[in-house]
Amino acid sequence: MKALTWQGRRDVRVEDVPDPRIEEPTDAIVRITSTAICGSDLHLYEVLGPYLKPGDVLGHEPMGIVEEVGTGVTRLKPGDRVVVPFNIACGSCWMCDRQLYAQCETTQVTAEGKGAALFGYTSLHGSVPGGQAEYLRVPHAQFGPIKVPQTGPDERWLYLSDILPTAWQAVKYADTPPGGTLAVFGLGPVGQFCARIGRHLGAGRVIGLDLVPERLEMARRHGVETLDVSQLDDVPGALIDLVDGRGPDAVIDAVGMEAHGSTSGKLAQTAAGLVPDRLAD
């Protein structure tokens, strides 16, 4: 099959790789129909390179059609349309019982001190082949994949794999009081979701901050107040002035580490990406 593979820093290629197969009774094979590119894939392109090896298959936001299931998978059948979440969880351990799926004790990468295994995301998270491919082996398919209706375009469902839950969780954690004010720094994809979800969940005002005109305009189209930070000398002061001299009730940082504009931060990320594998290990 064809798959997007990591070959080195800033070097990703579509290559022929072996088709996945059922390895455990709880596996499923999914034929991928759509897969998104996440902002965190930029980390693999740069700073997390030491934890990848040439040929690793990338991607963690896929959906598709179930082709085959293991003997332990009873909730799915060939032909089902599913969205596959980023994290891999068993659904029955102590952590999963408490809905802490990203810390699943069955798939935890304890050797690296990390939580649950993740699709397509370095040896730190289990080196599990990812979803930017024609087919994907899905471990713990008795729990993870989300069945969705057969109708509607993939774009209606695809974002359930990662980016929409990421934004939803950020808004829930921000805990804006009903009718309160939420500020969202960064109006890229996650920030746009946060702003709209904030309105949906009852924030009285949502203020989005960015410096890209198209992003600011998109937010305004969806009822979000905006601040163009490129036109401000004092961003905190402008926010305070906008909200009765006291500032917003809650703030979400959705800028992302590659976009923070810090020269020293960029230098540190670049240097980390050049660390030899033997030192990174």
N, C-alpha and C positions, 0 to 999 in steps of 0.2 A: 504494500500500500504506500501511498504518498503521505509524508508527514513533515511538519516544520521542525527542523532540528537545530540545536545550538552547536556551533562549530568553533567558536572562539569569541573574544570580545568584539562586539559590534559585527558579528558574522553569524547570521542565521540563514539556513537554506532549506528548501523543500527537497527531500531525498526519498529514495525508496528504502523502506524498512520492513522487517517481517510483520505479517499480520498478527494481531493479538489472538490468544486462544484462552479458553477456560482453563484456569489453573487450580482453582479452589471451588468447592460446591456452592459458595456464596457469590461467585463471580457472575457477571453478565457481559456480553459483547454488544456494544452499541455502535450502529452506523451513524456517523456524525453528519448532520445536515446543516448545522450552523455552529460557529464558535467565535467568541468575541476576543479582542485583544484588550488586556487589562493594563491600567496604568502601572501596576506592579510588575508587569513584564519588562518595563524599563530597567528595573533592578537587575534582571537577568542579563540584559543587554550590556550592563555596565558593572555595577559594584559587586554583584553576587557571582560573577564569572568563576572565581576560584572554587565554587562548590558545584560546578557543572563539568561534565566531560563531553568531548565531541560525540555527537550522535544523540544526545539526550533530546527527547521529544517534549516540546513546550506546550503550554495552553491549559487553562483551568476554568474556562467558562463555556462549556459545550452543551449541546442538546442533540437529540437524534432519535433513531428508531431502534428498539431492541431487536437484535438478530438472533441471540442465543442466550440461554440462562443455564446456570449450574443446577444441580439437583436440590440444593438448599434454598433456592429462590422460588418462592411460591406466590409472591405478590406481583410479579411481572411475568409477561409472556412475550414471545416474539410478535412484533407488530406494534407493541405499545410505544407511544411517543413520550419521551422523558427529557427532563432537564437534569443535568448532573451537577450537584454542588461541588464547590472547590475542595472542601475538606472531606476526608474519608473517615467515616465513623461507623461503629458497629451497631449502635442503637440500644445496647443492652448492658453495658458496663456501668460502674458507679457514676462516672462522669456523665455518660449519656442519659442515665436515669434522671439526672438533674438538669438536662438540656444543655450541658456544657460540651457540645459535640466537638468543638475545636480542641478539646483536651481528651478526646476518647482514649481510654487506657489500653484498648486493644491495638490501636494503630499508632500510639505515641512513639516518636522517634527519640527514645530515652538516651541513646548513645550520644545524641547531639544536644540533649537538654531541651528538646522542642515538644510541641503538642502533637496533635493528630497529624497523620500523613496528609500530604496535599498533592493534587495532580500537577505534574509538570513543573515542580518547583524545587529543584536542587537536592543534593544529598542531605541537606539540613532537614528536609521534610520527606525523606524516604525514597527519593529518586524514582517516583512512580511516573511512568510515561504519561504524557499529557494529551489534551484533547484537540490540539490543532493538527488533526490527522483524519484519515478517512474512517478509521475504526478505533474504538477505545475499549480496553478491558476495564471494567468497573468493579473493584473489590467491594465487598459488603453490599452488594446490590439488593440484598433482602431488606435493606433499610434506606440507603442513601438516595437513589434516583427518585425524582418527583414526577409522577404521571400527570400529563397535561392533555387537554382535549385534542382530538385529531384536526380540529378546524382552526382557521386563522393562521397568519404567517408566523414564522419562527420568531420574528422580532417582538411578537406579543408576549412570548414566554421566556426568551433567552436570558433576559437580565435577572431572572430568579436564580441563576447559577452562582452569582457572586455580587455584582455591583449594586443591585437593588437592596438585597439584605444588608450590605455594608452601610449604605446610606440610612436605611431604616433603623439599624442598630445605633448609629451615631445620633440620630434624632431622639431615639428613646433614651439613650444615656444622657443627652444634653438636658432632658427633662424640663423643657420650657413650660411654665405654668399656663393654664388655659387663658387665652387672650394676651399672653406676654409677647416679648420680642425676642426673636432668634436672629443672630448674625451668623452668616456663613462666609468664611474666608475661602476664596477659590471657587470659581464657577465652571470648572471642567465637568466631566460627566458625573462624578460623585457629588460634587457641589450642587449641580442642577437638581439631581435627585433629592438631596438633603433639603434644598429650598422648597421644592414642591411637596415633599412629605411633611415638612414642618407646617406648611399651610393646611395640608390635609388633616393633620393631627390636632389642629386647633390653635396654632400660634396666631396671635392677633396681627403681628407684623413680622415679616421676614425681610432682612436686609442682606443682600448679596454683595460681596466685595471682589473685584477683579480689575485687571487692566486691559483685557482683550475686548474690543468693542463688540464683536459678534457674541461673545458669551454674555456680556452685560445686556445686550438686546434680547437674547433668548430668555434670560431670566425675567426681564420686564414683560415680555409677552405672556408670561405665566403668573403675573400679579406680584412679582417680587420687586421691592424697592432696591435700588442699586447705588453703589458708590464706586466711582472710577478712582482707584488708588493712585494712578499715575498723575492725577490732578490734585493730590492732597499732600501737604507737608506733615500733617499730624493725623494719622488714621484713627488712633484711639480717641483723640479729641473730637474728631468729626462724628464718630459713633456716639460718644457721650452727648454731644449737642443734639443729635437726632432723636435721642430718647430721654427727653425731659431732664437733661443734665445728669443722668445717672447711668446711662449706657444700657446695653441689652441684658435681658435676663439669662440668656444662654448663648454660648459661642461654639461653633464647630470649625475646626481647622481642616479644610479639604484641599489644601494647596498641593500636597505631595512633596516628597523630599527632593526630587530632581528639579523642582520648579521654585525653590525657595529663594533663589537669587543670591545666596551667600557665596562669595568667592572662596572663603576658607572651607565651607562645607563641600563645594564642588571639588576642591583640591583633595580633600580627604576621601571623597567617594572615588575619584579617579585613582588615587594611590592604592586604595583597597582593592580595586579591580585589577591592579598590576601585581598583587602579592603572589609569589609562586605557590603552586598547589600544595607543596610539601609543608609550607608555613601555614597556609590557611587551614590545613587539616590538623 
